[in-house]
Amino acid sequence: MSAGPDARRSTGRDLLALTKPHIVLVSTLVAAGGMALAPSPMPHGPALLVLLGVAALVGGASALNMYLERDLDGRMPRTVSRPLPARRLAARTVLVFGVFLAAGALATLGVAANPLTAALGLAGLVGYTMLYTPLKRRTPLALPVGAAAGALPPLMGWTAATGELALPGLVLFAVLFLWQVPHFLAIGIYRKDEYALAGFRTLVGQRGERPAWRRIVVYSTVLLPVSLSLVPLGLARGLFGGAAVVLGIGLLAVGISGMSRMTPRAAVRYFRASLVYLPLISLGLVLDRTLF
């Protein structure tokens, strides 16, 4: 007997949840930003295929991450209701789904863009699933490894349009990397008990909150001049420069305030400020490119 409509809809929702749609959305948008900043725009058809490839790759990597961490997810209140720990999907189904998405994505990137973009995608997939995921249980160094993998989409957008690694694309990579590390450090601070329960080796759990806050401030400080370097590189003008200064100083101020207080509420405040920073600075860059 075939599954009814309700069961199929439930399975569809669970498969979608495996991809972490919010991360897929952000990654696809920043990949589009990388393409948009290239000197010569891609044709619409190949560009759309590249964005679909990036979305599928990130979704596949997220599904594989949930497959590999299914036992640990069952220990944390935040993740216990995910499809695998809640036993709504079989582990084999999730594995096949993740591999199918990732393999299809890499093939799409190789055909619609170029081998370089597909190679960067493969590096991100391997870095996220084979390095970051197991390292989370062994060392706090997992965070920069995961951040490097997560910062590849804008560089992939750039290489898809240009076919080469160049300083502007690497700056886009650096901006997202410098944003991700303090963003996830803040999460590690206010969720430190959950991560400890799951057996994750976070910086907060291993060395305390002060080193984590110190890194939040350092990364937020470096993020400001790196983001502003897009102006002398010719990728942005005054509108973006002004937005980068205001948003960068604001994010840094929240980090400095948090380091002086070192409370879970301060970490949540920085986390929320970082969520405001990324879309607004991206919007500033888009407006700068389209209006001037």
N, C-alpha and C positions, 0 to 999 in steps of 0.2 A: 504493500500500500504506500503510495507516495505521500510526502509530507503536505499538510494543508497550508493555506496561504499564511496563516498566523505563524506557523513554524518556520516557513521560508523567510518571512519578514524578520523574525527574531534572529535567524541565522545570518541574514544579511546585515542586520544592525551589529551583531557581534563581530562579523568579519570586518566591517567598517571600523569598529572600535579598535581592532587590532592594529590598524594603520596609524593611530594617533592623529586624527584629522587636523587638529590645531597645529601640530608640528608640520604636517604635510602642507598646510596652507601657507605658513610662514616661509618654509623652504622654497615653495614654488614662487612666492612673491619676490623673494630676494634673488632667486635665479632669473626671474623676469627683469629685475633691476640690473643684474649683471649684463644681460643681453641689451637692455635699453641704453646702457652707457657706452657700448662699443661704438667705434667710429662709424662703422657701416651696419645698418640694421639687417637682421635676417629676414628672408621672405616669411610671410605669415604662416604658411603651411608647415615648413620645417621648424619654425619657432614654437608653434603650438605642440608639435610632436616632442620637442625637447622638454617643454614644460610638463607634458604628460609623463615623459620618461623620468624626470626628476621626482614628480609626485609619486609615481609607482615605486621608484627606488627607495624613497624615504619611507613609504608605507610598507614595503617589503622588509626593510631593515627593522622597522618597529615591530612588525609581526614576528620576525625571527628573534628579536630581543625578548618579547613576551614568551616565546616558546622556551628560550634558554633560561628565563628567570621565573618560570611558572611556579616552582616550589617556593621561592622567596617572596613572590607576590602574594602568596597565601598567608604570609605572616604579618603583612602590614594592612592596617585598616583602610589606607588610601587605595590599595590595589586589590584587596581581597575579593572585590566584586567583578574583577575582570573576567573575560570569558573562560580562560583556562583554569584559574584557581576555583572559580565558581562551577566548573565542570559543565559548562554549556556547550563547549566545543571539545573535540578530541585533540590530543597533542599532535597526532599525525596530520590531521586536517590543517592545523595552524602551520606546521612545518611545510607542507606542500604548498599552501597558500603563499607563505612568505617567499619560498624559493621561486615559485611561479612569477610573482610580482617582480622580484629582483632581477631574475634572468630576462624577463621580457623588457624590463626597463633598460638594462645594459645593452641589449640588442637594439632597442629603439634609439638610444643615444648614439650608438656607433653608426647607425644608418642615417638618422636625421641630422646629426651634427658631424662628429669626426671621432677617430680613435682616441684622441687626447681626452675629450670630454668623457667618453666611456671609461677610459682608464682612471680618470679622477673619480668617477662614480664607483668603480670597483674598489679603489683605495678607500673611499668613504664607507662602503659596505663592509669591507674587511675590518677596517679600523673600529667601526661601531659594534659589530657582532662578535668578532674574534679577538679583539683586544680590549675595548672599553668594557664590554659586558662581563667577561671573567675577571678583569682587573678590579672591578668595583668591590669584589670580595677580598682583595689582596692588598691594595695600596690606594692612598688618596690621589696618586698620579693618574688614576683612571680619568679624573675630571678633565685635565688638559687634553688627554687623548680623545675623549669623547667630544670635547669642544672643537678640536681640529677637524674631526669627521663631520660634525654638524655645521662647520663654517664653509664647507666646500661648495654648496649650491650657487652662491653668487659668482664664485670663480668658474664654476661649470657653465653658468650662463655666459660669462665673458668668453671662455674658450670656444663655446658653441658658435658664437658670432664671429670670433676672430681667428680661431684655429691655432692660437698660440698662447703660451704663458707670458704675461707682461706685467710690469709694475702696477698699472691701474687695477688689474684683476686681483693681484696679490694684496693690494690695499683693501679691496672689498672683503677678501678673505680675512684679513687681519681685523677689520672693524667688527665683523660678526664674531670672530674668535674672542676678541677682547670684551665683547658684550656678554658672551655666553658664560665665561668663567665666573665673574661675580654674580651673575643671575642665578646660577646653580649653587654657588656658595651660599647665597642667601637662603635658598630652599633647604640646603643642608643644615643651616643653623636652626630654622624653626621646625624642621622635621627630624632633628637629630635623634630623638628617641625611636622613631619609626625605623630609621635607617640602621640604628644599632640593633634593633630587634631582628631585622632581616639579615644581619651579618655583613652589612656594607662597611667598608673601611673608608670613612670620610675624613677630611681634614679636621673637622670639628670633633669627631669622635676620637681621633688619634691624638690631637694636639691642643684641643680647646678652641674656644670662640675667638680669642684675640688674634691668633694668626689668620683665621678666616677673615675677620673684619679688616685686618691689615692688607690682605690681598685684594679684598673688595675695593679698598681705597686706591691701592696701587694700580689695579687694572682700570678703574674708572678714570684715574689721572692720565694714564697712557692713551686711553681711548680718545680723549679730546684732541690732542695734536695729530693722531693717526687719521681720525675722521676729517680733520681740517686739511690734511695733505691732498685731499681730492681737489681742492681749489687750485693750488699751484700746478697740479698735474693736468689741469685743463678739463676735468670732468665735471666741475661745479663752479658756481660763481657766488656772488654776494648773498643771495637769498639762502642758499644752503649753508654758507659760512656762518651767517648770523644764527640760523637754526642750530647748527652744530655747537656753537659757543654757548647759547642759552641752554640747550638741552644737556650738553656735556657738563656744564658747571652745575646745573640743577641736580643731575644724577650724582655728581661728585659730592655735592653738599649733603645729599641724603646719606651717602656712604659715610662721610665724616661724622655726621650726627649719629648714625648708628654705631660707629666705633666708640663714641663717647658714652653711649648708653648700654650697648651690648645686651639687648633684650630680644625675645622672639618677636615682639611687636615691631621693633626697629627693623628686623630682618624682613618681615612681611612688607613693611613700608618700602624698603629698597627693592624688593621683588616687584612690587606694583609699579614703582617708578621706572624700573627697567622695562616693564611691559609697555609703559607709555613712551619711553624713549625710542624704541626700535621703530614702531610704525610712524611716529612723527618725524624722525630724521629721514626715514625712507620717503615719506611724503614730501618733505622739504627738498630732497634731491630730485624727485620727479617734477615738482613744480618749477624748480630752478632750471631743469633741462627743457621743459615745455613752454615756459612763459618768457624766457629770455634767449 
